[in-house]
Amino acid sequence: MVSIEIAELVKETYTRKGYQEFNIANLQPDRLANNDGFRFDFTFMTKDGLDKEGLAVGTVIDNKLYLAIYTGAKEHYFAKYKDAVEQTLRELTFTKAKS
């Protein structure tokens, strides 16, 4: 899968869960845990009409998708915690599982 297909998969998943007006923006290359990857922003509305924002950062390693998603209410909480989420994403590392 390429990044646009993964973004569309996220959109389809949210839409099937009943979220509305899902829009993807700013799909671009990025890094996750020191691996080439992608990121995108998105907005959507809950079933109850709450506007939310989100971001997704991902990478594909050995044909496995690793994807981090953060969402929050657009009015306050998304922006409030976004810097902490971005810091966590910058510090993220992967380790190999022991056999």
KEPADREN-485900 format. One record per residue: residue number from 0; chain; x, y, z of N, C-alpha, C in turn. Coordinates in Angstrom, 2 decimals. Atoms other than C-alpha are relative to their C-alpha. Layout:
% KEPADREN-485900
gulo: NUM, tortor: A, n.x: X, n.y: Y, n.z: Z, ca.x: X, ca.y: Y, ca.z: Z, c.x: X, c.y: Y, c.z: Z;
...
This chain:
% KEPADREN-485900
gulo: 0, tortor: A, n.x: 0.84, n.y: -1.19, n.z: 0.00, ca.x: 0.00, ca.y: 0.00, ca.z: 0.00, c.x: 0.89, c.y: 1.25, c.z: 0.00;
gulo: 1, tortor: A, n.x: -0.68, n.y: -1.29, n.z: 0.00, ca.x: 1.11, ca.y: 3.53, ca.z: -0.69, c.x: -0.77, c.y: 0.95, c.z: 0.91;
gulo: 2, tortor: A, n.x: 0.57, n.y: -0.91, n.z: -1.00, ca.x: 0.38, ca.y: 6.52, ca.z: 1.53, c.x: -1.43, c.y: 0.45, c.z: -0.32;
gulo: 3, tortor: A, n.x: 1.37, n.y: -0.44, n.z: 0.33, ca.x: -2.73, ca.y: 7.69, ca.z: -0.36, c.x: -1.00, c.y: -1.11, c.z: 0.26;
gulo: 4, tortor: A, n.x: 0.89, n.y: 1.13, n.z: -0.27, ca.x: -4.23, ca.y: 4.21, ca.z: -0.09, c.x: -0.22, c.y: -0.17, c.z: 1.51;
gulo: 5, tortor: A, n.x: 0.13, n.y: 0.11, n.z: -1.45, ca.x: -3.55, ca.y: 4.15, ca.z: 3.65, c.x: -0.88, c.y: 1.13, c.z: 0.54;
gulo: 6, tortor: A, n.x: 0.87, n.y: -1.11, n.z: -0.40, ca.x: -5.12, ca.y: 7.60, ca.z: 4.07, c.x: -1.46, c.y: -0.30, c.z: -0.32;
gulo: 7, tortor: A, n.x: 1.37, n.y: 0.37, n.z: 0.39, ca.x: -8.19, ca.y: 6.36, ca.z: 2.19, c.x: -0.53, c.y: -1.13, c.z: 0.89;
gulo: 8, tortor: A, n.x: 0.41, n.y: 1.06, n.z: -0.92, ca.x: -8.27, ca.y: 3.26, ca.z: 4.42, c.x: -0.44, c.y: 0.58, c.z: 1.34;
gulo: 9, tortor: A, n.x: 0.39, n.y: -0.68, n.z: -1.25, ca.x: -8.35, ca.y: 5.49, ca.z: 7.51, c.x: -1.35, c.y: 0.69, c.z: -0.19;
gulo: 10, tortor: A, n.x: 1.28, n.y: -0.67, n.z: 0.28, ca.x: -11.14, ca.y: 7.55, ca.z: 5.93, c.x: -1.14, c.y: -1.00, c.z: -0.04;
gulo: 11, tortor: A, n.x: 1.05, n.y: 1.03, n.z: 0.11, ca.x: -13.15, ca.y: 4.43, ca.z: 5.07, c.x: -0.33, c.y: -0.59, c.z: 1.37;
gulo: 12, tortor: A, n.x: 0.23, n.y: 0.54, n.z: -1.34, ca.x: -12.71, ca.y: 3.08, ca.z: 8.60, c.x: -0.84, c.y: 0.95, c.z: 0.85;
gulo: 13, tortor: A, n.x: 0.76, n.y: -0.98, n.z: -0.77, ca.x: -13.95, ca.y: 6.28, ca.z: 10.22, c.x: -1.42, c.y: 0.14, c.z: -0.55;
gulo: 14, tortor: A, n.x: 1.31, n.y: -0.13, n.z: 0.61, ca.x: -16.83, ca.y: 6.57, ca.z: 7.75, c.x: -0.89, c.y: -1.19, c.z: 0.34;
gulo: 15, tortor: A, n.x: 0.79, n.y: 1.19, n.z: -0.35, ca.x: -17.96, ca.y: 3.00, ca.z: 8.41, c.x: -0.42, c.y: 0.00, c.z: 1.47;
gulo: 16, tortor: A, n.x: 0.36, n.y: -0.11, n.z: -1.41, ca.x: -17.97, ca.y: 3.80, ca.z: 12.13, c.x: -1.06, c.y: 1.07, c.z: 0.24;
gulo: 17, tortor: A, n.x: 1.07, n.y: -0.98, n.z: -0.10, ca.x: -20.52, ca.y: 6.53, ca.z: 11.40, c.x: 0.43, c.y: 1.44, c.z: 0.09;
gulo: 18, tortor: A, n.x: -0.47, n.y: -1.39, n.z: 0.00, ca.x: -18.31, ca.y: 9.61, ca.z: 11.40, c.x: -0.29, c.y: 0.62, c.z: -1.36;
gulo: 19, tortor: A, n.x: 0.44, n.y: -0.70, n.z: 1.21, ca.x: -19.23, ca.y: 12.23, ca.z: 8.84, c.x: 1.01, c.y: 1.06, c.z: -0.42;
gulo: 20, tortor: A, n.x: -0.78, n.y: -1.10, n.z: 0.56, ca.x: -17.58, ca.y: 14.84, ca.z: 6.61, c.x: 1.50, c.y: -0.18, c.z: 0.23;
gulo: 21, tortor: A, n.x: -1.41, n.y: 0.31, n.z: -0.19, ca.x: -14.17, ca.y: 13.14, ca.z: 6.78, c.x: 0.80, c.y: 0.57, c.z: -1.17;
gulo: 22, tortor: A, n.x: -0.83, n.y: -0.63, n.z: 1.03, ca.x: -11.58, ca.y: 15.19, ca.z: 4.88, c.x: 1.47, c.y: -0.18, c.z: 0.33;
gulo: 23, tortor: A, n.x: -1.44, n.y: 0.20, n.z: -0.13, ca.x: -7.90, ca.y: 14.43, ca.z: 4.35, c.x: 0.71, c.y: 1.22, c.z: -0.58;
gulo: 24, tortor: A, n.x: -0.78, n.y: -1.14, n.z: 0.48, ca.x: -5.33, ca.y: 17.22, ca.z: 3.95, c.x: 1.48, c.y: -0.23, c.z: 0.29;
gulo: 25, tortor: A, n.x: -1.44, n.y: -0.07, n.z: -0.27, ca.x: -1.58, ca.y: 17.74, ca.z: 3.77, c.x: 0.70, c.y: -1.36, c.z: 0.01;
gulo: 26, tortor: A, n.x: -0.69, n.y: 1.28, n.z: 0.11, ca.x: -0.55, ca.y: 14.21, ca.z: 2.79, c.x: 1.42, c.y: 0.27, c.z: -0.51;
gulo: 27, tortor: A, n.x: -1.38, n.y: -0.31, n.z: 0.35, ca.x: 3.24, ca.y: 14.36, ca.z: 2.69, c.x: 0.97, c.y: -1.03, c.z: 0.59;
gulo: 28, tortor: A, n.x: -1.00, n.y: 0.90, n.z: -0.58, ca.x: 6.42, ca.y: 12.36, ca.z: 3.31, c.x: 0.37, c.y: 0.45, c.z: 1.41;
gulo: 29, tortor: A, n.x: -0.44, n.y: -0.28, n.z: -1.37, ca.x: 7.58, ca.y: 12.14, ca.z: 6.92, c.x: 0.81, c.y: -1.20, c.z: 0.48;
gulo: 30, tortor: A, n.x: -0.72, n.y: 1.13, n.z: -0.59, ca.x: 9.49, ca.y: 9.82, ca.z: 9.23, c.x: -0.72, c.y: -0.42, c.z: 1.27;
gulo: 31, tortor: A, n.x: 0.55, n.y: 0.54, n.z: -1.24, ca.x: 8.25, ca.y: 7.56, ca.z: 11.99, c.x: 1.01, c.y: -1.00, c.z: 0.53;
gulo: 32, tortor: A, n.x: -0.98, n.y: 0.89, n.z: -0.65, ca.x: 10.69, ca.y: 5.90, ca.z: 14.39, c.x: 1.22, c.y: -0.21, c.z: -0.89;
gulo: 33, tortor: A, n.x: -1.20, n.y: 0.00, n.z: 0.84, ca.x: 13.56, ca.y: 6.79, ca.z: 12.07, c.x: -0.14, c.y: -0.81, c.z: -1.28;
gulo: 34, tortor: A, n.x: 0.28, n.y: 0.69, n.z: 1.25, ca.x: 11.91, ca.y: 5.14, ca.z: 9.05, c.x: -0.75, c.y: 0.95, c.z: -0.93;
gulo: 35, tortor: A, n.x: 0.75, n.y: -0.80, n.z: 0.97, ca.x: 10.71, ca.y: 6.79, ca.z: 5.85, c.x: -1.48, c.y: -0.35, c.z: 0.11;
gulo: 36, tortor: A, n.x: 1.43, n.y: 0.23, n.z: -0.11, ca.x: 6.97, ca.y: 7.22, ca.z: 5.99, c.x: -0.79, c.y: 1.17, c.z: -0.56;
gulo: 37, tortor: A, n.x: 0.93, n.y: -1.02, n.z: 0.48, ca.x: 4.15, ca.y: 9.70, ca.z: 5.59, c.x: -0.79, c.y: 0.55, c.z: 1.18;
gulo: 38, tortor: A, n.x: 0.91, n.y: -0.58, n.z: -0.97, ca.x: 1.77, ca.y: 11.92, ca.z: 7.48, c.x: -1.13, c.y: 0.69, c.z: -0.75;
gulo: 39, tortor: A, n.x: 1.09, n.y: -0.80, n.z: 0.54, ca.x: -1.58, ca.y: 13.55, ca.z: 6.88, c.x: -0.86, c.y: 0.50, c.z: 1.15;
gulo: 40, tortor: A, n.x: 0.96, n.y: -0.57, n.z: -0.94, ca.x: -4.09, ca.y: 15.70, ca.z: 8.69, c.x: -1.39, c.y: -0.39, c.z: -0.47;
gulo: 41, tortor: A, n.x: 1.38, n.y: 0.26, n.z: 0.40, ca.x: -7.81, ca.y: 15.08, ca.z: 8.73, c.x: -0.96, c.y: 0.68, c.z: 0.96;
gulo: 42, tortor: A, n.x: 1.08, n.y: -0.53, n.z: -0.81, ca.x: -11.05, ca.y: 16.52, ca.z: 10.01, c.x: -1.22, c.y: -0.88, c.z: -0.21;
gulo: 43, tortor: A, n.x: 1.23, n.y: 0.76, n.z: 0.11, ca.x: -14.38, ca.y: 14.85, ca.z: 10.69, c.x: -0.98, c.y: 0.48, c.z: 1.05;
gulo: 44, tortor: A, n.x: 1.05, n.y: -0.35, n.z: -0.95, ca.x: -17.62, ca.y: 15.19, ca.z: 12.60, c.x: -0.54, c.y: -1.29, c.z: 0.61;
gulo: 45, tortor: A, n.x: 0.56, n.y: 1.18, n.z: -0.67, ca.x: -18.93, ca.y: 12.75, ca.z: 15.21, c.x: -1.49, c.y: -0.10, c.z: -0.32;
gulo: 46, tortor: A, n.x: 1.44, n.y: 0.21, n.z: 0.19, ca.x: -22.44, ca.y: 11.32, ca.z: 15.09, c.x: -0.82, c.y: 1.06, c.z: 0.71;
gulo: 47, tortor: A, n.x: 0.70, n.y: -1.03, n.z: -0.78, ca.x: -23.40, ca.y: 13.97, ca.z: 17.66, c.x: 0.29, c.y: 1.42, c.z: -0.47;
gulo: 48, tortor: A, n.x: -0.27, n.y: -1.31, n.z: 0.58, ca.x: -22.07, ca.y: 16.83, ca.z: 15.53, c.x: 1.22, c.y: 0.72, c.z: 0.54;
gulo: 49, tortor: A, n.x: -1.22, n.y: -0.62, n.z: -0.53, ca.x: -18.76, ca.y: 17.48, ca.z: 17.33, c.x: 1.07, c.y: 0.00, c.z: -1.08;
gulo: 50, tortor: A, n.x: -1.08, n.y: -0.11, n.z: 0.97, ca.x: -16.06, ca.y: 18.76, ca.z: 14.97, c.x: 1.30, c.y: -0.44, c.z: 0.65;
gulo: 51, tortor: A, n.x: -1.26, n.y: 0.51, n.z: -0.52, ca.x: -12.77, ca.y: 16.92, ca.z: 15.43, c.x: 1.09, c.y: 0.13, c.z: -1.05;
gulo: 52, tortor: A, n.x: -1.18, n.y: -0.02, n.z: 0.86, ca.x: -9.27, ca.y: 17.15, ca.z: 14.00, c.x: 0.86, c.y: -1.20, c.z: 0.33;
gulo: 53, tortor: A, n.x: -0.91, n.y: 1.10, n.z: -0.25, ca.x: -6.68, ca.y: 14.46, ca.z: 13.63, c.x: 1.24, c.y: 0.09, c.z: -0.85;
gulo: 54, tortor: A, n.x: -1.21, n.y: 0.16, n.z: 0.80, ca.x: -3.26, ca.y: 13.60, ca.z: 12.39, c.x: 0.38, c.y: -1.47, c.z: 0.04;
gulo: 55, tortor: A, n.x: -0.47, n.y: 1.38, n.z: 0.08, ca.x: -1.78, ca.y: 10.32, ca.z: 11.29, c.x: 1.42, c.y: 0.02, c.z: -0.55;
gulo: 56, tortor: A, n.x: -1.37, n.y: 0.16, n.z: 0.45, ca.x: 1.87, ca.y: 9.38, ca.z: 10.91, c.x: 0.26, c.y: -1.49, c.z: -0.10;
gulo: 57, tortor: A, n.x: -0.19, n.y: 1.43, n.z: 0.16, ca.x: 2.87, ca.y: 6.03, ca.z: 9.52, c.x: 1.20, c.y: -0.36, c.z: -0.84;
gulo: 58, tortor: A, n.x: -1.06, n.y: 0.55, n.z: 0.82, ca.x: 5.42, ca.y: 3.83, ca.z: 7.87, c.x: -0.35, c.y: -1.46, c.z: -0.29;
gulo: 59, tortor: A, n.x: 0.16, n.y: 1.42, n.z: 0.33, ca.x: 5.48, ca.y: 0.42, ca.z: 6.21, c.x: 1.39, c.y: -0.63, c.z: 0.05;
gulo: 60, tortor: A, n.x: -1.27, n.y: 0.70, n.z: -0.16, ca.x: 8.26, ca.y: -1.94, ca.z: 7.27, c.x: -0.27, c.y: -1.49, c.z: -0.20;
gulo: 61, tortor: A, n.x: 0.17, n.y: 1.43, n.z: 0.29, ca.x: 8.55, ca.y: -5.47, ca.z: 5.87, c.x: -1.47, c.y: -0.34, c.z: -0.24;
gulo: 62, tortor: A, n.x: 1.42, n.y: 0.18, n.z: 0.37, ca.x: 5.01, ca.y: -5.17, ca.z: 4.46, c.x: -0.96, c.y: 0.09, c.z: 1.17;
gulo: 63, tortor: A, n.x: 0.87, n.y: -0.22, n.z: -1.15, ca.x: 3.59, ca.y: -4.24, ca.z: 7.89, c.x: -0.19, c.y: 1.49, c.z: 0.21;
gulo: 64, tortor: A, n.x: 0.33, n.y: -1.40, n.z: -0.21, ca.x: 1.83, ca.y: -0.96, ca.z: 8.51, c.x: 0.11, c.y: 0.35, c.z: 1.48;
gulo: 65, tortor: A, n.x: -0.07, n.y: -0.57, n.z: -1.35, ca.x: 2.73, ca.y: 1.03, ca.z: 11.62, c.x: -0.59, c.y: 1.40, c.z: -0.12;
gulo: 66, tortor: A, n.x: 0.75, n.y: -1.24, n.z: 0.16, ca.x: 0.34, ca.y: 3.93, ca.z: 12.10, c.x: -0.37, c.y: 0.56, c.z: 1.36;
gulo: 67, tortor: A, n.x: 0.39, n.y: -0.71, n.z: -1.22, ca.x: -0.07, ca.y: 6.45, ca.z: 14.90, c.x: -1.03, c.y: 1.04, c.z: -0.37;
gulo: 68, tortor: A, n.x: 1.08, n.y: -0.95, n.z: 0.27, ca.x: -3.31, ca.y: 8.44, ca.z: 14.96, c.x: -0.32, c.y: 0.75, c.z: 1.28;
gulo: 69, tortor: A, n.x: 0.41, n.y: -0.86, n.z: -1.12, ca.x: -4.17, ca.y: 11.35, ca.z: 17.25, c.x: -1.21, c.y: 0.81, c.z: -0.45;
gulo: 70, tortor: A, n.x: 1.18, n.y: -0.83, n.z: 0.28, ca.x: -7.60, ca.y: 13.02, ca.z: 17.34, c.x: -0.41, c.y: 0.74, c.z: 1.25;
gulo: 71, tortor: A, n.x: 0.54, n.y: -0.77, n.z: -1.11, ca.x: -9.23, ca.y: 15.64, ca.z: 19.50, c.x: -1.04, c.y: 0.98, c.z: -0.50;
gulo: 72, tortor: A, n.x: 1.02, n.y: -1.00, n.z: 0.35, ca.x: -12.08, ca.y: 18.11, ca.z: 19.57, c.x: 0.68, c.y: 1.23, c.z: -0.62;
gulo: 73, tortor: A, n.x: -0.60, n.y: -1.11, n.z: 0.74, ca.x: -11.32, ca.y: 20.88, ca.z: 17.08, c.x: 0.05, c.y: 1.28, c.z: 0.82;
gulo: 74, tortor: A, n.x: 0.13, n.y: -1.27, n.z: -0.72, ca.x: -12.43, ca.y: 23.65, ca.z: 19.40, c.x: 1.12, c.y: 0.22, c.z: 1.03;
gulo: 75, tortor: A, n.x: -0.96, n.y: -0.23, n.z: -1.07, ca.x: -9.88, ca.y: 23.06, ca.z: 22.16, c.x: 1.06, c.y: -1.10, c.z: 0.14;
gulo: 76, tortor: A, n.x: -0.90, n.y: 1.06, n.z: -0.43, ca.x: -8.34, ca.y: 19.67, ca.z: 22.87, c.x: 1.04, c.y: -0.43, c.z: -1.02;
gulo: 77, tortor: A, n.x: -0.99, n.y: 0.40, n.z: 0.99, ca.x: -6.64, ca.y: 18.88, ca.z: 19.57, c.x: 1.25, c.y: 0.87, c.z: 0.11;
gulo: 78, tortor: A, n.x: -1.14, n.y: -0.93, n.z: -0.08, ca.x: -4.44, ca.y: 21.98, ca.z: 19.74, c.x: 0.69, c.y: -0.08, c.z: 1.36;
gulo: 79, tortor: A, n.x: -0.55, n.y: 0.03, n.z: -1.35, ca.x: -3.96, ca.y: 21.65, ca.z: 23.51, c.x: 1.07, c.y: -1.08, c.z: 0.15;
gulo: 80, tortor: A, n.x: -0.91, n.y: 1.12, n.z: -0.19, ca.x: -2.19, ca.y: 18.29, ca.z: 23.27, c.x: 0.87, c.y: -0.32, c.z: -1.22;
gulo: 81, tortor: A, n.x: -0.72, n.y: 0.32, n.z: 1.23, ca.x: -0.78, ca.y: 18.40, ca.z: 19.73, c.x: 1.51, c.y: 0.05, c.z: 0.17;
gulo: 82, tortor: A, n.x: -1.45, n.y: -0.09, n.z: -0.18, ca.x: 2.71, ca.y: 19.54, ca.z: 20.77, c.x: 0.54, c.y: -1.21, c.z: 0.76;
gulo: 83, tortor: A, n.x: -0.43, n.y: 1.18, n.z: -0.76, ca.x: 2.97, ca.y: 16.69, ca.z: 23.30, c.x: -0.03, c.y: -1.24, c.z: -0.88;
gulo: 84, tortor: A, n.x: 0.09, n.y: 1.14, n.z: 0.92, ca.x: 1.85, ca.y: 14.20, ca.z: 20.66, c.x: 1.15, c.y: 0.05, c.z: -0.99;
gulo: 85, tortor: A, n.x: -1.10, n.y: -0.14, n.z: 0.96, ca.x: 4.38, ca.y: 15.55, ca.z: 18.15, c.x: 1.33, c.y: -0.37, c.z: 0.66;
gulo: 86, tortor: A, n.x: -1.23, n.y: 0.35, n.z: -0.72, ca.x: 7.14, ca.y: 15.22, ca.z: 20.77, c.x: 0.09, c.y: -1.51, c.z: 0.19;
gulo: 87, tortor: A, n.x: 0.03, n.y: 1.45, n.z: -0.18, ca.x: 6.11, ca.y: 11.63, ca.z: 21.51, c.x: 0.33, c.y: -0.70, c.z: -1.32;
gulo: 88, tortor: A, n.x: -0.27, n.y: 0.60, n.z: 1.31, ca.x: 6.14, ca.y: 10.81, ca.z: 17.78, c.x: 1.47, c.y: 0.14, c.z: -0.38;
gulo: 89, tortor: A, n.x: -1.43, n.y: -0.19, n.z: 0.30, ca.x: 9.66, ca.y: 12.27, ca.z: 17.43, c.x: 0.87, c.y: -0.96, c.z: 0.79;
gulo: 90, tortor: A, n.x: -0.80, n.y: 0.87, n.z: -0.87, ca.x: 10.90, ca.y: 10.06, ca.z: 20.29, c.x: -0.30, c.y: -1.48, c.z: -0.19;
gulo: 91, tortor: A, n.x: 0.41, n.y: 1.39, n.z: 0.19, ca.x: 9.21, ca.y: 6.88, ca.z: 19.09, c.x: 1.08, c.y: -0.82, c.z: -0.66;
gulo: 92, tortor: A, n.x: -0.95, n.y: 0.92, n.z: 0.61, ca.x: 11.46, ca.y: 3.91, ca.z: 18.32, c.x: -0.66, c.y: -1.38, c.z: -0.09;
gulo: 93, tortor: A, n.x: 0.44, n.y: 1.37, n.z: 0.12, ca.x: 10.85, ca.y: 0.34, ca.z: 17.21, c.x: 1.14, c.y: -0.92, c.z: 0.44;
gulo: 94, tortor: A, n.x: -0.99, n.y: 1.00, n.z: -0.34, ca.x: 12.64, ca.y: -2.65, ca.z: 18.66, c.x: -0.49, c.y: -1.34, c.z: -0.53;
gulo: 95, tortor: A, n.x: 0.37, n.y: 1.33, n.z: 0.51, ca.x: 12.69, ca.y: -6.16, ca.z: 17.25, c.x: -0.42, c.y: -0.88, c.z: 1.15;
gulo: 96, tortor: A, n.x: 0.46, n.y: 0.95, n.z: -1.01, ca.x: 10.76, ca.y: -8.75, ca.z: 19.18, c.x: 0.99, c.y: -1.14, c.z: 0.12;
gulo: 97, tortor: A, n.x: -0.90, n.y: 1.13, n.z: -0.20, ca.x: 12.82, ca.y: -11.50, ca.z: 20.71, c.x: -0.68, c.y: -1.28, c.z: -0.45;
gulo: 98, tortor: A, n.x: 0.55, n.y: 1.26, n.z: 0.50, ca.x: 12.33, ca.y: -14.89, ca.z: 19.10, c.x: -0.02, c.y: -1.06, c.z: 1.07;
